[in-house]
Amino acid sequence: MISKEEVEHIAELSRLELTGEEVEKMQKDLSSILDYFDLLKKAPRIKAEFNAEKRGNELRKDEIISSYEMIDKLIADAPDKKDGYIKVKSIL
């Protein structure tokens, strides 16, 4: 468990003024956070292999797309539209 002195030092660095009750609460909270990090450190790690030779060149070609085409597609994909605009629920 983290000590009261450590909590007070962290509070001082953070420019926080803590009461005795708040120091005790922070002591418990910070200890539980640090315990959780210890648990995460023990979790198994998955090694991802990356081999560019197996994959080959998967880059796409750069294409110029008109912003009007994008707008038309966006409006076409909208669930509700009217007169070329996306229709939404009124907020006020």
N, CA, C and O atoms as CSV, one atom per row, in Angstrom:
chain,resi,resn,atom,element,x,y,z
A,1,MET,N,N,0.850,-1.180,0.000
A,1,MET,CA,C,0.000,0.000,0.000
A,1,MET,C,C,0.895,1.242,0.000
A,1,MET,O,O,1.942,1.273,0.646
A,2,ILE,N,N,0.468,2.236,-0.720
A,2,ILE,CA,C,1.228,3.475,-0.838
A,2,ILE,C,C,1.152,4.228,0.501
A,2,ILE,O,O,0.106,4.234,1.149
A,3,SER,N,N,2.230,4.846,0.903
A,3,SER,CA,C,2.275,5.500,2.217
A,3,SER,C,C,1.613,6.881,2.176
A,3,SER,O,O,1.426,7.469,1.111
A,4,LYS,N,N,1.267,7.375,3.358
A,4,LYS,CA,C,0.663,8.707,3.454
A,4,LYS,C,C,1.643,9.781,2.990
A,4,LYS,O,O,1.246,10.777,2.385
A,5,GLU,N,N,2.921,9.570,3.278
A,5,GLU,CA,C,3.939,10.538,2.858
A,5,GLU,C,C,4.005,10.634,1.334
A,5,GLU,O,O,4.154,11.720,0.776
A,6,GLU,N,N,3.891,9.481,0.671
A,6,GLU,CA,C,3.915,9.482,-0.789
A,6,GLU,C,C,2.695,10.200,-1.355
A,6,GLU,O,O,2.807,10.952,-2.323
A,7,VAL,N,N,1.535,9.972,-0.757
A,7,VAL,CA,C,0.313,10.650,-1.200
A,7,VAL,C,C,0.443,12.156,-0.996
A,7,VAL,O,O,0.081,12.944,-1.869
A,8,GLU,N,N,0.961,12.544,0.164
A,8,GLU,CA,C,1.142,13.972,0.429
A,8,GLU,C,C,2.155,14.592,-0.533
A,8,GLU,O,O,2.000,15.742,-0.945
A,9,HIS,N,N,3.186,13.835,-0.887
A,9,HIS,CA,C,4.177,14.335,-1.839
A,9,HIS,C,C,3.545,14.509,-3.230
A,9,HIS,O,O,3.784,15.510,-3.906
A,10,ILE,N,N,2.747,13.535,-3.641
A,10,ILE,CA,C,2.053,13.628,-4.936
A,10,ILE,C,C,1.085,14.807,-4.921
A,10,ILE,O,O,0.979,15.536,-5.907
A,11,ALA,N,N,0.382,14.994,-3.812
A,11,ALA,CA,C,-0.549,16.120,-3.695
A,11,ALA,C,C,0.200,17.446,-3.768
A,11,ALA,O,O,-0.275,18.398,-4.387
A,12,GLU,N,N,1.353,17.505,-3.144
A,12,GLU,CA,C,2.162,18.730,-3.177
A,12,GLU,C,C,2.632,19.028,-4.602
A,12,GLU,O,O,2.587,20.174,-5.049
A,13,LEU,N,N,3.082,17.996,-5.308
A,13,LEU,CA,C,3.510,18.179,-6.693
A,13,LEU,C,C,2.348,18.609,-7.584
A,13,LEU,O,O,2.535,19.350,-8.549
A,14,SER,N,N,1.152,18.137,-7.252
A,14,SER,CA,C,-0.047,18.485,-8.019
A,14,SER,C,C,-0.678,19.788,-7.555
A,14,SER,O,O,-1.672,20.253,-8.113
A,15,ARG,N,N,-0.077,20.366,-6.520
A,15,ARG,CA,C,-0.584,21.607,-5.917
A,15,ARG,C,C,-2.023,21.442,-5.418
A,15,ARG,O,O,-2.892,22.281,-5.658
A,16,LEU,N,N,-2.239,20.320,-4.710
A,16,LEU,CA,C,-3.530,20.036,-4.106
A,16,LEU,C,C,-3.398,20.104,-2.596
A,16,LEU,O,O,-2.403,19.654,-2.027
A,17,GLU,N,N,-4.385,20.656,-1.968
A,17,GLU,CA,C,-4.429,20.660,-0.507
A,17,GLU,C,C,-5.450,19.624,-0.084
A,17,GLU,O,O,-6.649,19.800,-0.299
A,18,LEU,N,N,-4.974,18.538,0.520
A,18,LEU,CA,C,-5.847,17.444,0.922
A,18,LEU,C,C,-6.002,17.408,2.428
A,18,LEU,O,O,-5.055,17.654,3.175
A,19,THR,N,N,-7.225,17.094,2.863
A,19,THR,CA,C,-7.476,16.893,4.288
A,19,THR,C,C,-7.002,15.487,4.662
A,19,THR,O,O,-6.630,14.696,3.794
A,20,GLY,N,N,-7.020,15.189,5.947
A,20,GLY,CA,C,-6.604,13.861,6.406
A,20,GLY,C,C,-7.464,12.757,5.816
A,20,GLY,O,O,-6.959,11.698,5.443
A,21,GLU,N,N,-8.787,13.009,5.732
A,21,GLU,CA,C,-9.690,12.006,5.148
A,21,GLU,C,C,-9.393,11.801,3.664
A,21,GLU,O,O,-9.417,10.676,3.166
A,22,GLU,N,N,-9.114,12.901,2.964
A,22,GLU,CA,C,-8.827,12.815,1.539
A,22,GLU,C,C,-7.510,12.082,1.291
A,22,GLU,O,O,-7.376,11.351,0.310
A,23,VAL,N,N,-6.542,12.280,2.180
A,23,VAL,CA,C,-5.263,11.578,2.047
A,23,VAL,C,C,-5.492,10.072,2.187
A,23,VAL,O,O,-4.933,9.286,1.423
A,24,GLU,N,N,-6.301,9.673,3.150
A,24,GLU,CA,C,-6.583,8.251,3.348
A,24,GLU,C,C,-7.318,7.664,2.149
A,24,GLU,O,O,-7.012,6.558,1.703
A,25,LYS,N,N,-8.289,8.412,1.629
A,25,LYS,CA,C,-9.035,7.943,0.462
A,25,LYS,C,C,-8.111,7.823,-0.750
A,25,LYS,O,O,-8.164,6.835,-1.482
A,26,MET,N,N,-7.271,8.827,-0.957
A,26,MET,CA,C,-6.328,8.782,-2.073
A,26,MET,C,C,-5.332,7.649,-1.902
A,26,MET,O,O,-4.910,7.034,-2.882
A,27,GLN,N,N,-4.958,7.372,-0.670
A,27,GLN,CA,C,-4.028,6.286,-0.389
A,27,GLN,C,C,-4.637,4.957,-0.861
A,27,GLN,O,O,-3.962,4.151,-1.501
A,28,LYS,N,N,-5.900,4.743,-0.541
A,28,LYS,CA,C,-6.578,3.517,-0.969
A,28,LYS,C,C,-6.753,3.486,-2.483
A,28,LYS,O,O,-6.493,2.467,-3.122
A,29,ASP,N,N,-7.198,4.614,-3.061
A,29,ASP,CA,C,-7.454,4.667,-4.502
A,29,ASP,C,C,-6.173,4.461,-5.311
A,29,ASP,O,O,-6.153,3.679,-6.261
A,30,LEU,N,N,-5.110,5.163,-4.933
A,30,LEU,CA,C,-3.851,5.026,-5.664
A,30,LEU,C,C,-3.278,3.613,-5.516
A,30,LEU,O,O,-2.697,3.074,-6.458
A,31,SER,N,N,-3.442,3.026,-4.349
A,31,SER,CA,C,-2.960,1.654,-4.147
A,31,SER,C,C,-3.710,0.675,-5.040
A,31,SER,O,O,-3.105,-0.232,-5.612
A,32,SER,N,N,-5.020,0.850,-5.165
A,32,SER,CA,C,-5.784,-0.062,-6.019
A,32,SER,C,C,-5.408,0.131,-7.484
A,32,SER,O,O,-5.381,-0.837,-8.244
A,33,ILE,N,N,-5.119,1.363,-7.892
A,33,ILE,CA,C,-4.689,1.616,-9.267
A,33,ILE,C,C,-3.343,0.940,-9.533
A,33,ILE,O,O,-3.157,0.294,-10.564
A,34,LEU,N,N,-2.409,1.094,-8.595
A,34,LEU,CA,C,-1.091,0.481,-8.761
A,34,LEU,C,C,-1.173,-1.043,-8.737
A,34,LEU,O,O,-0.427,-1.714,-9.450
A,35,ASP,N,N,-2.079,-1.595,-7.920
A,35,ASP,CA,C,-2.272,-3.044,-7.897
A,35,ASP,C,C,-2.783,-3.534,-9.249
A,35,ASP,O,O,-2.392,-4.602,-9.721
A,36,TYR,N,N,-3.660,-2.743,-9.865
A,36,TYR,CA,C,-4.186,-3.125,-11.173
A,36,TYR,C,C,-3.075,-3.116,-12.225
A,36,TYR,O,O,-3.040,-3.986,-13.095
A,37,PHE,N,N,-2.176,-2.148,-12.151
A,37,PHE,CA,C,-1.051,-2.125,-13.082
A,37,PHE,C,C,-0.156,-3.341,-12.890
A,37,PHE,O,O,0.367,-3.889,-13.860
A,38,ASP,N,N,0.022,-3.765,-11.643
A,38,ASP,CA,C,0.801,-4.983,-11.391
A,38,ASP,C,C,0.133,-6.196,-12.027
A,38,ASP,O,O,0.807,-7.075,-12.565
A,39,LEU,N,N,-1.195,-6.238,-11.962
A,39,LEU,CA,C,-1.948,-7.323,-12.585
A,39,LEU,C,C,-1.752,-7.301,-14.101
A,39,LEU,O,O,-1.596,-8.352,-14.722
A,40,LEU,N,N,-1.760,-6.109,-14.696
A,40,LEU,CA,C,-1.562,-5.994,-16.136
A,40,LEU,C,C,-0.158,-6.416,-16.549
A,40,LEU,O,O,0.033,-6.971,-17.631
A,41,LYS,N,N,0.816,-6.156,-15.694
A,41,LYS,CA,C,2.194,-6.552,-16.008
A,41,LYS,C,C,2.318,-8.071,-16.103
A,41,LYS,O,O,3.153,-8.582,-16.850
A,42,LYS,N,N,1.489,-8.793,-15.345
A,42,LYS,CA,C,1.546,-10.253,-15.323
A,42,LYS,C,C,0.770,-10.887,-16.468
A,42,LYS,O,O,0.876,-12.095,-16.683
A,43,ALA,N,N,-0.004,-10.104,-17.202
A,43,ALA,CA,C,-0.809,-10.640,-18.302
A,43,ALA,C,C,0.096,-11.154,-19.414
A,43,ALA,O,O,1.158,-10.585,-19.664
A,44,PRO,N,N,-0.321,-12.231,-20.084
A,44,PRO,CA,C,0.509,-12.768,-21.171
A,44,PRO,C,C,0.564,-11.785,-22.340
A,44,PRO,O,O,-0.411,-11.097,-22.644
A,45,ARG,N,N,1.703,-11.740,-22.973
A,45,ARG,CA,C,1.893,-10.835,-24.103
A,45,ARG,C,C,1.823,-11.626,-25.399
A,45,ARG,O,O,2.331,-12.742,-25.498
A,46,ILE,N,N,1.187,-11.026,-26.375
A,46,ILE,CA,C,1.070,-11.659,-27.681
A,46,ILE,C,C,2.144,-11.070,-28.582
A,46,ILE,O,O,2.242,-9.854,-28.745
A,47,LYS,N,N,2.933,-11.940,-29.155
A,47,LYS,CA,C,3.982,-11.476,-30.057
A,47,LYS,C,C,3.419,-11.432,-31.470
A,47,LYS,O,O,2.999,-12.454,-32.012
A,48,ALA,N,N,3.412,-10.256,-32.056
A,48,ALA,CA,C,2.948,-10.094,-33.429
A,48,ALA,C,C,4.150,-10.133,-34.355
A,48,ALA,O,O,5.136,-9.426,-34.147
A,49,GLU,N,N,4.057,-10.950,-35.357
A,49,GLU,CA,C,5.149,-11.051,-36.314
A,49,GLU,C,C,4.806,-10.230,-37.541
A,49,GLU,O,O,3.676,-10.251,-38.029
A,50,PHE,N,N,5.785,-9.519,-38.022
A,50,PHE,CA,C,5.608,-8.726,-39.226
A,50,PHE,C,C,6.711,-9.085,-40.194
A,50,PHE,O,O,7.897,-8.941,-39.897
A,51,ASN,N,N,6.306,-9.546,-41.337
A,51,ASN,CA,C,7.280,-9.908,-42.345
A,51,ASN,C,C,6.818,-9.302,-43.664
A,51,ASN,O,O,5.839,-9.767,-44.250
A,52,ALA,N,N,7.507,-8.278,-44.134
A,52,ALA,CA,C,7.119,-7.566,-45.346
A,52,ALA,C,C,7.255,-8.449,-46.583
A,52,ALA,O,O,6.537,-8.245,-47.561
A,53,GLU,N,N,8.151,-9.414,-46.560
A,53,GLU,CA,C,8.363,-10.265,-47.722
A,53,GLU,C,C,7.141,-11.137,-47.996
A,53,GLU,O,O,6.814,-11.379,-49.158
A,54,LYS,N,N,6.469,-11.608,-46.968
A,54,LYS,CA,C,5.300,-12.459,-47.149
A,54,LYS,C,C,4.111,-11.668,-47.663
A,54,LYS,O,O,3.313,-12.183,-48.447
A,55,ARG,N,N,3.986,-10.435,-47.233
A,55,ARG,CA,C,2.808,-9.655,-47.553
A,55,ARG,C,C,2.854,-9.048,-48.946
A,55,ARG,O,O,1.827,-8.968,-49.620
A,56,GLY,N,N,4.003,-8.629,-49.376
A,56,GLY,CA,C,4.088,-7.980,-50.671
A,56,GLY,C,C,3.705,-6.512,-50.559
A,56,GLY,O,O,3.594,-5.965,-49.461
A,57,ASN,N,N,3.507,-5.891,-51.700
A,57,ASN,CA,C,3.187,-4.470,-51.729
A,57,ASN,C,C,1.674,-4.299,-51.680
A,57,ASN,O,O,0.978,-4.616,-52.645
A,58,GLU,N,N,1.171,-3.804,-50.572
A,58,GLU,CA,C,-0.267,-3.637,-50.403
A,58,GLU,C,C,-0.687,-2.178,-50.391
A,58,GLU,O,O,-1.741,-1.841,-49.851
A,59,LEU,N,N,0.119,-1.317,-50.973
A,59,LEU,CA,C,-0.229,0.097,-50.991
A,59,LEU,C,C,-1.269,0.356,-52.065
A,59,LEU,O,O,-1.244,-0.267,-53.126
A,60,ARG,N,N,-2.165,1.257,-51.794
A,60,ARG,CA,C,-3.180,1.603,-52.779
A,60,ARG,C,C,-2.708,2.791,-53.588
A,60,ARG,O,O,-1.843,3.554,-53.158
A,61,LYS,N,N,-3.287,2.935,-54.758
A,61,LYS,CA,C,-2.955,4.068,-55.594
A,61,LYS,C,C,-3.636,5.317,-55.047
A,61,LYS,O,O,-4.761,5.249,-54.551
A,62,ASP,N,N,-2.970,6.433,-55.135
A,62,ASP,CA,C,-3.576,7.699,-54.766
A,62,ASP,C,C,-4.541,8.108,-55.860
A,62,ASP,O,O,-4.187,8.133,-57.038
A,63,GLU,N,N,-5.763,8.428,-55.461
A,63,GLU,CA,C,-6.773,8.851,-56.414
A,63,GLU,C,C,-7.343,10.181,-55.972
A,63,GLU,O,O,-7.565,10.417,-54.784
A,64,ILE,N,N,-7.575,11.035,-56.932
A,64,ILE,CA,C,-8.198,12.317,-56.637
A,64,ILE,C,C,-9.707,12.114,-56.689
A,64,ILE,O,O,-10.252,11.645,-57.688
A,65,ILE,N,N,-10.362,12.473,-55.604
A,65,ILE,CA,C,-11.813,12.348,-55.530
A,65,ILE,C,C,-12.388,13.742,-55.338
A,65,ILE,O,O,-11.968,14.494,-54.459
A,66,SER,N,N,-13.340,14.061,-56.166
A,66,SER,CA,C,-13.986,15.366,-56.069
A,66,SER,C,C,-14.768,15.449,-54.761
A,66,SER,O,O,-15.406,14.481,-54.348
A,67,SER,N,N,-14.715,16.603,-54.119
A,67,SER,CA,C,-15.469,16.762,-52.873
A,67,SER,C,C,-16.966,16.672,-53.137
A,67,SER,O,O,-17.727,16.280,-52.252
A,68,TYR,N,N,-17.395,17.030,-54.339
A,68,TYR,CA,C,-18.816,16.925,-54.680
A,68,TYR,C,C,-19.250,15.466,-54.734
A,68,TYR,O,O,-20.361,15.126,-54.326
A,69,GLU,N,N,-18.369,14.604,-55.242
A,69,GLU,CA,C,-18.679,13.172,-55.268
A,69,GLU,C,C,-18.816,12.624,-53.858
A,69,GLU,O,O,-19.706,11.821,-53.577
A,70,MET,N,N,-17.926,13.067,-52.971
A,70,MET,CA,C,-17.982,12.606,-51.583
A,70,MET,C,C,-19.257,13.080,-50.907
A,70,MET,O,O,-19.881,12.328,-50.159
A,71,ILE,N,N,-19.649,14.324,-51.166
A,71,ILE,CA,C,-20.864,14.869,-50.563
A,71,ILE,C,C,-22.077,14.114,-51.072
A,71,ILE,O,O,-22.962,13.754,-50.296
A,72,ASP,N,N,-22.119,13.871,-52.382
A,72,ASP,CA,C,-23.253,13.135,-52.953
A,72,ASP,C,C,-23.348,11.733,-52.365
A,72,ASP,O,O,-24.444,11.256,-52.070
A,73,LYS,N,N,-22.207,11.072,-52.192
A,73,LYS,CA,C,-22.223,9.722,-51.623
A,73,LYS,C,C,-22.669,9.763,-50.160
A,73,LYS,O,O,-23.424,8.897,-49.717
A,74,LEU,N,N,-22.204,10.764,-49.412
A,74,LEU,CA,C,-22.591,10.896,-48.013
A,74,LEU,C,C,-24.088,11.108,-47.889
A,74,LEU,O,O,-24.740,10.477,-47.058
A,75,ILE,N,N,-24.634,11.990,-48.708
A,75,ILE,CA,C,-26.078,12.254,-48.670
A,75,ILE,C,C,-26.850,11.021,-49.108
A,75,ILE,O,O,-27.901,10.715,-48.545
A,76,ALA,N,N,-26.340,10.308,-50.109
A,76,ALA,CA,C,-27.008,9.097,-50.575
A,76,ALA,C,C,-27.037,8.026,-49.491
A,76,ALA,O,O,-27.991,7.252,-49.411
A,77,ASP,N,N,-26.000,7.974,-48.655
A,77,ASP,CA,C,-25.927,6.963,-47.595
A,77,ASP,C,C,-26.721,7.349,-46.345
A,77,ASP,O,O,-26.928,6.513,-45.466
A,78,ALA,N,N,-27.165,8.596,-46.258
A,78,ALA,CA,C,-27.896,9.058,-45.078
A,78,ALA,C,C,-29.269,8.385,-45.025
A,78,ALA,O,O,-29.885,8.160,-46.067
A,79,PRO,N,N,-29.752,8.062,-43.823
A,79,PRO,CA,C,-31.040,7.373,-43.713
A,79,PRO,C,C,-32.230,8.256,-44.083
A,79,PRO,O,O,-33.238,7.753,-44.580
A,80,ASP,N,N,-32.128,9.563,-43.848
A,80,ASP,CA,C,-33.242,10.459,-44.134
A,80,ASP,C,C,-32.699,11.727,-44.783
A,80,ASP,O,O,-31.816,12.381,-44.228
A,81,LYS,N,N,-33.220,12.074,-45.950
A,81,LYS,CA,C,-32.718,13.243,-46.670
A,81,LYS,C,C,-33.873,13.976,-47.344
A,81,LYS,O,O,-34.932,13.400,-47.591
A,82,LYS,N,N,-33.649,15.256,-47.638
A,82,LYS,CA,C,-34.673,16.063,-48.304
A,82,LYS,C,C,-33.988,17.200,-49.064
A,82,LYS,O,O,-33.193,17.943,-48.489
A,83,ASP,N,N,-34.290,17.328,-50.324
A,83,ASP,CA,C,-33.772,18.401,-51.183
A,83,ASP,C,C,-32.241,18.492,-51.167
A,83,ASP,O,O,-31.689,19.593,-51.158
A,84,GLY,N,N,-31.559,17.354,-51.164
A,84,GLY,CA,C,-30.098,17.364,-51.209
A,84,GLY,C,C,-29.436,17.617,-49.868
A,84,GLY,O,O,-28.226,17.836,-49.818
A,85,TYR,N,N,-30.187,17.593,-48.790
A,85,TYR,CA,C,-29.637,17.800,-47.454
A,85,TYR,C,C,-29.964,16.583,-46.586
A,85,TYR,O,O,-30.919,15.853,-46.853
A,86,ILE,N,N,-29.161,16.382,-45.550
A,86,ILE,CA,C,-29.420,15.314,-44.591
A,86,ILE,C,C,-30.425,15.839,-43.590
A,86,ILE,O,O,-30.235,16.901,-42.997
A,87,LYS,N,N,-31.495,15.088,-43.407
A,87,LYS,CA,C,-32.557,15.484,-42.496
A,87,LYS,C,C,-32.278,14.882,-41.112
A,87,LYS,O,O,-32.053,13.679,-40.977
A,88,VAL,N,N,-32.296,15.754,-40.078
A,88,VAL,CA,C,-32.052,15.313,-38.708
A,88,VAL,C,C,-33.198,15.749,-37.825
A,88,VAL,O,O,-34.005,16.592,-38.214
A,89,LYS,N,N,-33.271,15.175,-36.634
A,89,LYS,CA,C,-34.304,15.555,-35.679
A,89,LYS,C,C,-34.051,16.962,-35.186
A,89,LYS,O,O,-32.903,17.388,-35.057
A,90,SER,N,N,-35.123,17.681,-34.911
A,90,SER,CA,C,-34.963,19.042,-34.382
A,90,SER,C,C,-34.443,18.966,-32.949
A,90,SER,O,O,-34.801,18.064,-32.193
A,91,ILE,N,N,-33.605,19.914,-32.594
A,91,ILE,CA,C,-32.973,19.910,-31.286
A,91,ILE,C,C,-33.737,20.785,-30.297
A,91,ILE,O,O,-33.863,20.443,-29.122
A,92,LEU,N,N,-34.230,21.882,-30.768
A,92,LEU,CA,C,-34.912,22.820,-29.858
A,92,LEU,C,C,-36.370,22.545,-29.759
A,92,LEU,O,O,-37.082,23.243,-29.037
